[in-house]
Amino acid sequence: MNGTAAPSRAQNLWALAAVIPFLLSIALLGYAFSKQVLVMFAAGWLLLQMFCYSATLKMAKGDTAHYLVKAQVLLNWTVLALFVAMLAGIA
């Protein structure tokens, strides 16, 4: 054994919750490049996620169930919800 413990269920769920908007932002960037629409938003959102996730995981010492990582995940889900509302014409 290498002495590292397996991630808990909460850590796995928060990691999954973080991956979903990240992958959607990559898909949005591909769509934005193909249609030449919202390119700056798509690129900025992806770069913001990469920077913020790396910073929060560094401060949380790799614990994906840490409150800083949870706040980052919820922030990105909020951005995703606002983006969908904007596209639907609600906001």
N, C-alpha and C positions, 0 to 999 in steps of 0.2 A: 504494500500500500504506500501511497505517496503522502498520506497524512491529511489530505483535503477531504472535507465532508461534501456529500452530495447536496445540491441546492434543495431548499425546502419547496413545498408546494406553492407557498406565497411568492417566493422568488421566481419560480417558473411562470406563474400567472402574470406577475408584473412585467417580466421580460417579454412575454407574449403580447401583453397590452402595449408595450413600447415598440415592438416590431411591426405591428399592423399599420400605424400611421407612417412609420418610416418607409415601409415598402410601398404604401400608397403615394407617398411623396416622390419616390423614384418613378412610379408609373405616371404620375402627373407630370414630372419633368420630361419623360419620353413623349407624352401626348402634347405637351406644350411646345417641344421642339418640332414635332411633326406638323402641328397646325400653326405655329408661330403666334400663339396666344398665351398670355400669362407666363411668359418665359422667366421674367424677373421674379415673380412671386414663387414659381416652382423651384427655381434655383436657390433663392433666398431661404425658402422654408427647409429645403434639404440641407443646406449648409448650416442653418441655425440648429437643426436637430443634431447634426453630426457634432457640432461644437458643444452644444449644451449637454447632450448625453455623455460625451466623453468627460466633460468637466464635472458633471454631477456624479458619475460613476467613480471618478477619481476621488472626489470629496467623500463619497459614501464607502470608499475602500472596496468597491466591487459588489456591494450588497444591493441587489436589485429591489429588495423590499424596504430599502431605506426611505425615509420620508422625503428627502430631496429628489430621489428618483421618481417617487410617486407623484410629487408635484409637477415634475417635468413631463411625465406621461399624461397627466390630466390636462396640462397646458396644451400639449400637442393634440389631444382629443378635442379640446375646445376650439383650436384653430381649424381642425378638420370639420367640426360641426358648423362653424361660421362660414367656412368656404362652401360647404354644401348648401347652406342657407342662402348664400350669395348667388350661387348658381341657380337655385330654385326660385329666386326672386322674392324670398321672404324678408331678408334683411335689407 
